[in-house]
Amino acid sequence: MLERKKTQVVQFLMKLRPNFEPIRASTFNRATLPNIDVVFGDLIRKETHISTLTFMDLSYTIDVAMYTLIGIHKSYKQSTFKKSRPKYFECKEHGHSTSHCK
């Protein structure tokens, strides 16, 4: 019966996706092959770690994008607005044509 359980663990590990290779390698490198419950625990821990990292990375990206959008939005409008409206030499005012210059 023990041999059958070991065979099931080995077959299960061999069918894992490539991103679980570290779990597979560490399990095979142990002195004794653990039972299926220990292997499942390792896999759940790895899945939780991957999903946490993915969520943290996504959250950071969204925060940076929002900060950048908000931070640039005000200064961008002001600088673009001033640059698009020429400042005249005579009166040093913005937004009127030479014919209407004081």
C-alpha distances in whole Angstrom, upper triangle without the diagonal:
4,5,5,7,9,10,11,13,15,16,17,19,20,22,24,27,29,31,27,27,28,25,23,24,24,20,20,22,21,20,16,14,15,12,14,16,18,18,20,22,23,24,26,28,29,30,32,34,34,36,38,39,40,42,44,45,46,48,50,51,52,54,56,57,58,60,61,62,64,65,67,68,71,72,72,74,77,77,77,79,82,81,82,85,88,90,93,95,98,97,93,92,89,89,92,94,97,100,99,99,101
4,5,5,6,9,10,11,13,14,15,17,19,20,22,26,27,28,25,25,25,22,20,21,21,17,17,19,17,16,12,11,11,10,12,14,15,16,18,20,21,22,24,25,26,28,30,31,32,34,36,37,38,40,42,43,44,46,47,49,50,52,53,55,56,58,59,60,62,63,65,66,69,70,70,72,75,75,75,77,80,79,80,83,86,88,91,93,96,95,91,90,87,87,91,92,95,98,97,97,99
4,5,5,6,9,10,11,12,14,15,17,19,21,24,26,27,24,23,24,21,19,20,20,16,15,18,17,16,12,11,12,11,13,16,17,16,19,21,21,22,25,26,27,28,30,32,32,34,36,37,38,40,42,43,44,46,48,49,50,52,53,54,56,58,59,60,62,63,65,66,69,70,70,72,75,75,74,77,79,79,80,83,85,87,91,93,96,95,91,90,87,87,90,92,95,97,96,96,99
4,5,5,6,9,10,11,12,14,15,17,19,23,25,26,23,23,24,21,19,21,21,17,16,19,18,18,15,12,13,11,12,15,16,16,17,20,21,21,23,25,26,27,29,31,31,33,35,36,37,39,41,42,43,45,46,47,49,51,52,53,55,57,58,59,61,62,63,65,68,69,68,70,73,73,73,76,78,78,78,81,84,86,90,92,95,93,90,88,85,85,89,90,93,96,95,95,97
4,5,5,6,9,10,10,12,14,16,17,21,23,24,21,21,21,18,16,18,18,15,15,18,16,16,13,10,10,7,8,11,13,12,14,16,17,18,20,22,23,24,26,27,28,30,32,33,34,36,37,39,40,42,43,44,46,48,49,50,52,54,55,56,58,59,61,62,65,66,65,68,70,70,70,73,75,75,75,79,81,83,87,89,92,91,87,86,83,83,86,88,91,93,92,92,94
4,5,5,6,9,10,11,12,14,16,20,21,22,19,18,19,16,14,15,16,12,11,14,13,13,10,7,8,7,8,12,12,11,14,16,16,17,20,21,22,23,25,26,27,29,31,32,33,35,37,38,39,41,42,43,45,47,48,49,51,53,54,55,57,58,60,61,64,65,64,67,69,69,69,72,74,74,74,78,80,82,86,88,91,89,86,85,82,82,85,87,90,92,91,91,93
4,5,5,6,8,10,11,13,15,18,20,22,19,18,20,17,14,16,17,13,12,16,16,16,13,10,11,10,10,14,15,13,15,18,18,18,21,23,23,24,26,28,28,30,32,33,33,36,37,38,39,41,43,44,45,47,49,49,51,53,54,55,57,59,60,61,64,65,64,67,70,69,69,72,74,73,74,77,80,82,86,88,91,89,86,85,82,81,85,86,89,92,91,91,93
4,5,5,6,9,10,11,13,17,19,20,17,17,19,16,14,16,17,13,13,17,17,18,15,11,11,9,8,12,13,11,13,16,16,16,18,21,20,21,24,25,25,27,29,30,31,33,35,36,37,39,41,41,43,45,46,47,49,51,52,53,55,56,57,59,62,63,62,64,67,67,67,70,72,71,72,75,78,80,83,86,89,87,84,82,79,79,82,84,87,90,89,89,91
4,6,5,6,9,10,11,15,17,18,14,15,16,12,10,13,13,10,10,14,13,15,12,8,8,7,6,10,10,8,10,13,13,13,15,17,17,18,21,22,22,24,27,28,28,30,32,33,34,36,38,39,40,42,44,45,46,48,49,50,52,54,55,56,59,60,60,62,65,65,65,67,70,69,70,73,75,77,81,83,86,85,81,80,77,77,80,82,85,87,87,86,89
4,5,5,6,9,10,14,15,17,14,13,15,12,9,11,13,9,8,12,13,14,12,9,10,10,9,13,13,10,13,15,14,14,17,19,18,19,23,23,23,25,28,28,29,31,33,33,35,37,38,39,41,43,44,45,47,49,49,51,53,54,55,57,60,60,60,62,65,65,64,67,69,69,69,73,75,77,81,83,86,85,81,80,77,77,80,82,84,87,86,86,89
4,5,5,6,9,13,14,17,14,14,16,14,11,14,15,13,12,16,16,18,16,12,13,12,11,14,15,12,13,17,16,15,18,20,19,20,23,24,23,25,28,29,29,31,33,33,34,37,38,39,41,43,44,45,47,49,49,50,53,54,55,56,59,60,59,62,64,64,64,67,69,68,69,72,74,77,80,82,85,84,81,79,76,76,79,81,84,86,86,86,88
4,5,5,7,11,13,15,12,12,14,12,10,13,14,12,12,16,16,18,16,12,12,11,9,12,13,9,10,14,13,11,14,17,16,16,19,21,20,22,25,25,25,28,30,30,31,34,35,36,37,40,41,41,43,45,46,47,49,51,52,53,56,57,56,59,61,61,61,64,66,65,66,69,72,74,78,80,83,81,78,77,74,73,77,78,81,84,83,83,85
4,5,5,9,10,12,9,9,11,9,6,9,11,9,9,13,14,16,15,11,11,12,10,12,12,8,10,13,11,10,14,15,14,15,18,19,18,20,23,23,24,26,28,28,30,32,33,34,36,38,39,40,42,44,44,46,48,49,50,51,55,55,55,57,60,60,59,62,64,64,64,68,70,72,76,78,81,80,76,75,72,72,75,77,79,82,81,81,84
4,6,9,10,12,10,9,12,11,8,10,13,11,10,14,16,18,17,14,15,15,13,16,16,12,14,17,15,13,17,18,17,17,21,21,20,22,25,25,25,28,30,30,31,34,35,35,37,39,40,41,43,45,45,47,49,50,51,52,55,56,55,58,60,60,60,63,65,64,64,68,70,72,76,78,81,80,76,75,72,72,75,77,79,82,82,81,84
4,7,9,12,10,10,14,12,10,13,15,14,14,17,19,21,20,16,17,16,14,16,17,13,13,17,15,13,16,18,16,16,20,21,19,21,24,24,24,26,29,28,29,32,34,33,35,38,39,39,41,43,44,45,47,48,49,50,54,55,53,56,59,58,58,61,63,62,63,66,68,71,74,76,80,78,75,74,70,70,73,75,77,80,79,79,82
4,7,8,6,8,11,9,8,11,13,12,13,16,18,21,20,16,16,16,13,15,15,11,12,14,13,10,13,15,13,12,16,17,15,17,20,20,20,23,25,25,26,28,30,30,32,34,35,36,38,40,40,41,44,45,46,47,50,51,50,52,55,55,55,58,60,59,60,63,65,68,71,73,76,75,72,70,67,67,70,72,75,77,77,76,79
4,6,6,7,11,11,10,13,15,15,16,18,20,23,23,20,19,20,17,19,18,14,14,16,14,11,14,15,13,12,16,16,14,16,19,18,18,21,23,22,23,26,27,27,29,32,32,33,35,37,37,38,41,42,43,44,47,48,47,49,52,52,51,54,57,56,56,60,62,64,68,70,73,72,68,67,64,64,67,68,71,74,73,73,76
4,5,5,9,10,9,11,14,14,15,17,19,23,23,20,20,21,19,21,19,16,16,18,15,13,16,16,13,13,17,16,14,16,19,18,18,21,23,22,23,26,27,26,29,31,31,32,35,36,36,38,40,41,42,43,47,47,46,49,51,51,50,53,56,54,55,59,61,63,66,68,72,71,67,66,63,63,66,67,70,73,72,72,75
4,6,8,9,10,11,13,14,16,17,19,23,23,20,20,21,19,20,18,15,15,16,13,11,13,14,10,10,13,12,10,13,15,14,14,17,19,18,19,22,23,23,26,28,28,29,31,33,33,35,37,38,39,40,44,44,43,46,48,48,48,51,53,52,53,56,58,60,64,66,69,68,64,63,60,60,64,65,68,70,70,70,72
4,6,5,6,9,10,11,13,14,16,20,19,17,16,17,15,16,15,11,12,13,10,8,11,11,8,9,13,12,11,13,16,15,16,19,20,20,22,24,25,26,28,30,30,31,34,35,36,37,40,40,41,43,46,47,46,49,51,51,51,54,56,55,56,59,61,63,67,69,72,71,67,66,63,63,67,68,71,74,73,73,75
4,5,5,6,8,10,11,12,14,18,18,16,16,18,16,18,16,13,14,15,12,11,14,14,11,13,16,15,14,17,19,18,19,22,23,22,24,27,27,28,30,32,32,34,36,37,38,40,42,42,43,45,48,49,48,51,53,53,52,56,58,57,57,61,63,65,68,70,74,72,69,68,65,65,69,70,72,75,75,74,77
4,5,5,6,8,10,10,12,16,17,15,15,17,17,17,15,12,14,14,10,10,13,12,10,12,15,13,13,16,18,17,18,21,22,21,24,26,26,27,30,31,32,33,36,37,37,39,41,42,43,45,48,48,47,50,53,52,52,55,57,56,57,61,63,65,68,70,73,72,68,67,65,65,68,70,73,75,75,74,76
4,5,5,6,9,10,11,15,15,12,12,14,13,14,11,8,10,11,7,7,11,10,8,11,13,13,13,16,17,17,19,21,22,23,25,27,27,29,31,32,33,35,37,38,39,41,42,43,44,46,49,50,49,52,54,54,54,57,59,58,59,63,65,67,70,72,75,74,70,69,67,67,70,72,75,77,77,76,78
4,6,5,6,9,10,14,13,11,11,13,12,14,12,9,11,13,10,9,13,13,11,14,17,16,16,19,21,20,22,24,26,26,28,30,31,31,34,35,36,37,40,41,42,43,45,46,47,49,52,53,52,55,57,57,57,60,62,61,62,65,67,69,73,75,78,77,73,72,69,69,73,74,77,80,79,79,81
4,5,5,6,9,12,13,11,13,15,15,17,14,12,14,15,12,12,16,15,13,16,19,18,18,21,22,22,23,26,27,27,29,31,32,32,35,36,37,38,41,42,42,44,46,47,48,50,53,53,53,55,58,57,57,60,62,61,62,66,68,69,73,75,78,77,73,72,70,70,73,75,77,80,80,79,81
4,6,5,6,10,11,10,11,14,14,15,12,10,13,13,10,12,15,14,12,16,18,16,17,21,21,21,23,26,26,26,29,31,31,32,35,36,37,38,41,41,42,44,46,47,48,50,53,53,53,56,58,57,58,61,62,62,63,66,68,70,73,75,78,77,73,73,70,70,74,76,78,81,80,79,82
4,5,6,9,9,7,7,10,11,12,9,8,11,12,9,11,14,14,13,16,18,18,18,21,23,23,25,27,28,28,31,32,33,34,37,38,39,40,42,43,44,46,48,49,50,52,55,55,55,58,60,60,60,63,65,64,65,69,71,72,76,78,81,80,76,75,72,73,76,78,80,83,83,82,84
4,6,8,8,7,9,12,13,15,13,11,14,15,13,14,17,17,16,19,22,21,21,24,26,26,27,30,31,31,33,35,36,37,39,41,41,43,45,46,47,49,51,51,53,55,57,58,57,60,63,62,62,65,67,66,67,71,73,74,78,80,83,82,78,77,75,75,78,80,82,85,85,84,86
4,7,8,8,11,14,15,17,14,13,17,17,14,16,19,18,17,20,23,21,22,26,27,26,28,31,31,31,34,36,36,37,40,41,41,43,46,46,47,49,51,51,53,55,58,58,57,60,62,62,62,65,67,66,68,71,73,74,78,79,83,82,78,77,75,75,79,80,82,86,85,84,86
4,5,6,8,12,14,15,12,12,15,15,13,16,19,18,17,21,22,22,23,26,27,27,29,31,32,32,35,36,37,38,41,42,42,44,46,47,48,50,52,52,54,56,59,59,59,62,64,63,64,67,69,68,69,72,74,76,80,81,84,83,79,79,76,77,80,82,84,87,86,86,88
4,7,9,13,15,17,14,14,18,18,16,19,22,21,21,24,26,25,27,30,30,30,33,35,35,36,39,40,40,42,44,45,46,48,50,51,52,54,56,56,57,60,62,63,62,65,67,67,68,71,72,72,73,76,78,80,83,85,88,87,83,82,80,80,84,86,88,91,90,89,91
4,6,9,12,14,12,12,16,16,15,18,20,20,21,23,25,25,27,29,30,31,33,35,35,36,39,40,41,43,45,46,47,49,51,51,53,55,56,57,58,60,63,63,63,66,68,68,68,71,73,73,74,77,79,81,84,86,89,88,84,83,81,81,85,86,89,92,91,90,92
4,7,9,11,10,9,13,14,13,15,18,18,18,21,23,23,24,27,28,29,30,33,34,35,37,38,39,41,43,44,45,47,49,50,51,53,54,55,57,58,61,62,62,64,66,66,67,69,71,71,72,75,77,79,83,84,88,86,83,82,79,79,83,84,87,90,89,88,91
4,7,8,6,7,10,11,11,13,15,16,17,19,20,21,23,25,26,27,29,31,32,33,35,36,37,39,41,42,43,45,47,48,49,51,52,53,55,57,59,60,60,63,65,65,65,68,70,70,71,74,76,78,81,83,86,85,81,80,77,78,81,83,86,89,88,87,89
4,6,6,7,9,10,11,13,15,16,17,19,20,22,23,25,26,28,29,31,32,34,35,37,38,40,41,43,44,46,47,48,50,51,53,54,56,57,60,61,61,63,66,66,66,69,71,70,71,74,77,79,82,84,87,86,82,81,78,78,82,84,86,89,88,88,90
4,5,5,6,9,10,10,12,14,15,16,18,20,21,22,24,26,27,28,30,31,33,34,36,37,39,40,42,43,45,46,48,49,51,52,53,55,58,59,58,61,63,63,64,66,68,68,69,72,74,76,80,82,85,83,80,79,76,76,79,81,84,87,85,85,87
4,5,5,6,9,10,10,12,14,15,16,18,20,21,22,24,26,27,28,30,31,32,34,36,37,39,40,42,43,44,46,48,49,50,52,53,56,57,57,59,62,62,62,65,67,67,68,71,73,75,79,81,84,82,79,77,74,74,78,80,83,85,84,84,86
4,5,5,6,9,10,11,12,14,15,17,18,20,21,23,24,26,27,29,30,31,33,35,36,37,39,41,42,43,45,46,48,49,51,52,55,56,56,58,60,61,61,64,66,66,67,70,72,74,77,79,82,81,77,76,73,73,77,79,82,84,83,83,85
4,5,5,6,9,10,11,12,14,15,17,18,20,21,23,24,26,27,29,30,32,33,35,36,38,39,41,42,43,45,46,48,49,51,53,54,54,57,59,59,59,62,64,64,65,68,70,72,76,78,81,79,76,74,72,72,75,77,80,83,81,81,83
4,5,5,6,9,10,10,12,14,15,16,18,20,21,22,24,26,27,28,30,31,33,34,36,37,39,40,42,43,44,46,47,49,51,53,52,55,57,58,58,60,62,62,63,66,69,70,74,76,79,78,74,73,70,70,73,75,78,81,80,79,81
4,5,5,6,9,10,11,12,14,15,16,18,20,21,22,24,26,27,28,30,31,33,34,36,37,39,40,42,43,44,46,47,50,51,51,53,56,56,57,59,61,61,62,65,68,69,73,75,78,76,73,71,69,69,72,74,77,80,79,78,80
4,6,5,6,9,10,11,12,14,15,17,18,20,21,23,24,26,27,29,30,31,33,35,36,37,39,40,42,43,45,46,49,50,50,52,54,55,55,58,60,59,61,64,66,68,71,73,76,75,71,70,67,67,71,73,76,78,77,77,79
4,5,5,6,9,10,10,12,14,15,16,18,20,21,22,24,26,27,28,30,32,33,34,36,37,39,40,41,43,44,47,48,48,50,53,53,53,56,58,58,59,62,64,66,70,72,75,73,70,68,65,65,69,71,74,76,75,75,77
4,5,5,6,8,10,10,12,14,15,16,18,20,21,22,24,26,27,28,30,31,33,34,36,37,38,40,42,43,46,47,47,49,51,52,52,54,57,57,57,60,63,65,68,71,73,72,68,67,64,64,67,70,72,75,74,73,75
4,6,5,6,9,10,11,12,14,15,16,18,20,21,22,24,26,27,28,30,31,33,34,36,37,38,40,42,44,45,45,48,50,50,51,53,55,55,56,59,62,63,67,69,72,70,67,65,63,63,66,69,71,74,73,72,74
4,5,5,6,9,10,11,12,14,15,16,18,20,21,22,24,26,27,28,30,31,33,34,36,37,39,40,43,44,44,46,48,49,49,52,54,53,54,57,60,61,65,67,70,69,65,64,61,61,65,67,69,72,71,71,73
4,5,5,6,8,10,11,12,14,15,16,18,20,21,22,24,26,27,28,30,31,33,34,36,37,38,41,42,42,44,47,47,47,50,52,52,53,56,58,60,64,66,69,67,64,62,59,59,63,65,68,70,69,69,71
4,5,5,6,9,10,10,12,14,15,16,18,20,21,22,24,26,27,28,30,31,33,34,36,37,40,41,41,43,45,46,46,49,51,51,52,55,57,59,63,65,68,66,62,61,58,58,62,64,67,69,68,68,70
4,6,5,6,9,10,11,12,14,15,16,18,20,21,22,24,26,27,28,30,31,32,34,36,38,39,39,42,44,44,45,47,49,49,50,53,56,57,61,63,66,64,60,59,57,57,61,63,65,68,67,66,68
4,5,5,6,9,10,11,12,14,15,16,18,20,21,22,24,26,27,28,30,31,33,34,37,38,38,40,42,43,43,45,48,47,48,51,54,55,59,61,64,63,59,58,55,55,59,61,63,66,65,65,67
4,5,5,6,9,10,10,12,14,15,16,18,20,21,22,24,25,27,28,30,31,32,35,37,36,38,41,41,41,44,46,46,47,50,52,54,58,60,63,61,58,56,53,53,57,59,62,65,63,63,65
4,5,5,6,8,10,10,12,14,15,16,18,20,21,22,24,25,27,28,30,31,34,35,35,37,40,40,40,43,45,45,46,49,51,53,57,59,62,60,56,55,52,52,56,58,61,64,62,62,64
4,5,5,6,8,10,10,12,14,15,16,18,20,21,22,24,26,26,28,30,32,33,33,36,38,38,39,41,43,43,44,47,49,51,55,57,60,58,54,53,51,51,54,57,59,62,61,60,62
4,6,5,6,8,10,11,12,14,15,16,18,20,21,22,24,25,27,28,31,32,32,34,37,37,37,39,42,41,42,45,48,50,53,55,58,57,53,52,49,49,53,55,57,60,59,59,61
4,5,5,6,8,10,10,12,14,15,16,18,20,21,22,24,25,27,29,31,31,33,35,36,36,38,40,41,41,44,47,49,52,55,57,55,52,50,48,48,51,54,56,59,58,57,59
4,5,5,6,9,10,10,12,14,15,16,18,20,21,22,24,25,28,29,29,31,34,34,35,37,39,39,40,43,46,47,51,53,56,54,50,49,46,47,50,53,55,58,57,56,58
4,5,5,6,9,10,11,12,14,15,16,18,20,21,22,24,27,27,27,30,32,32,33,35,37,37,38,41,43,45,49,51,54,52,49,47,45,45,48,51,53,56,55,54,56
4,5,5,6,9,10,11,12,14,15,16,18,20,21,22,25,26,26,28,31,31,31,34,36,36,37,40,42,44,48,50,53,51,47,46,43,43,47,49,52,54,53,53,55
4,5,5,6,9,10,11,12,14,15,16,18,20,21,23,25,25,27,29,30,30,33,35,35,36,39,41,43,47,49,52,50,46,45,42,42,46,48,51,54,52,52,54
4,5,5,6,8,10,10,12,14,15,16,18,20,22,23,23,26,28,28,29,31,33,33,34,37,40,41,45,47,50,48,44,43,40,41,44,47,49,52,51,50,52
4,5,5,6,9,10,10,12,14,15,16,18,21,22,21,24,26,26,26,29,31,31,32,35,37,39,43,45,48,46,43,41,39,39,42,44,47,50,49,48,50
4,6,5,6,8,10,10,12,14,15,16,19,20,20,22,25,25,26,28,30,30,31,34,37,38,42,44,47,45,42,40,37,37,41,43,46,49,47,47,49
4,5,5,6,8,10,11,12,14,15,17,19,19,21,23,24,25,27,29,30,31,33,36,37,41,43,46,44,40,39,36,36,40,43,45,48,46,46,48
4,5,5,6,8,10,10,12,14,16,17,17,20,22,22,23,25,27,27,29,31,34,35,39,41,43,42,38,37,34,35,38,41,43,46,45,44,46
4,5,5,6,9,10,10,12,15,16,15,18,20,21,21,23,25,25,26,29,32,33,37,39,42,40,37,35,33,33,36,39,41,44,43,42,44
4,5,5,6,8,10,10,13,15,15,16,19,20,20,22,25,25,26,29,31,33,37,39,41,39,36,34,32,32,35,38,41,43,42,41,43
4,5,5,6,8,10,12,13,14,16,18,18,19,21,23,24,25,28,30,31,35,37,40,38,34,33,30,31,35,37,40,42,41,40,42
4,6,5,6,8,11,11,11,14,16,16,17,19,21,21,23,25,28,29,33,35,38,36,32,31,28,29,33,35,37,40,39,38,40
4,6,5,6,9,10,10,12,14,15,15,17,20,20,21,24,26,28,32,34,37,35,31,30,27,27,31,33,36,38,37,36,38
4,6,5,7,9,10,11,13,15,16,17,19,20,21,23,26,27,31,34,36,34,30,29,26,26,30,33,35,38,36,36,37
4,6,7,7,9,11,12,13,15,16,18,19,21,23,25,26,30,32,34,32,29,27,25,26,29,32,34,37,36,35,36
4,6,5,5,8,10,10,11,14,15,16,17,20,22,23,27,29,32,30,27,25,23,23,27,29,32,35,33,32,34
4,6,5,6,9,10,11,12,14,15,16,18,21,23,26,29,31,29,26,24,21,21,25,28,30,33,31,31,33
4,5,5,6,9,10,11,13,14,16,17,20,21,24,27,29,27,23,22,19,20,23,26,29,31,29,29,30
4,6,5,6,8,10,11,12,14,16,18,19,22,25,27,25,21,20,18,19,22,25,27,30,29,27,29
4,5,5,6,8,10,10,12,14,17,18,22,24,27,25,22,20,17,18,22,24,26,29,28,27,29
4,6,5,6,9,10,10,12,15,17,21,23,26,24,20,18,15,15,19,21,24,27,25,25,27
4,6,5,6,9,10,11,13,14,18,21,23,21,17,15,13,14,17,20,23,25,23,23,24
4,5,5,6,9,10,12,13,17,19,22,20,17,15,13,14,17,20,22,25,24,22,24
4,5,5,6,9,11,13,17,20,22,21,18,16,13,13,16,18,21,24,23,22,24
4,6,5,6,10,11,15,18,20,18,16,13,10,10,13,16,18,21,20,19,21
4,6,5,7,8,12,15,17,15,12,11,8,9,12,15,17,20,18,17,19
4,5,6,9,12,15,18,17,13,12,9,10,13,15,16,20,19,18,21
4,6,9,13,16,18,17,15,13,9,9,11,13,15,18,17,17,20
4,7,9,13,15,14,12,9,6,5,8,10,12,15,14,13,16
4,6,10,12,11,9,8,6,6,8,9,10,14,13,12,15
4,7,9,8,6,5,5,7,9,10,10,14,13,10,13
4,6,6,5,6,7,9,8,8,8,11,11,8,10
4,6,5,8,10,13,12,12,10,13,13,10,11
4,6,8,11,13,12,12,9,12,11,7,8
4,5,9,11,10,11,10,12,11,7,6
4,7,10,11,12,11,14,13,9,10
4,7,8,10,11,13,11,8,9
4,6,9,11,13,11,10,12
4,7,10,12,10,10,12
4,7,8,6,7,10
4,5,5,6,10
4,5,5,9
4,6,9
4,6
4
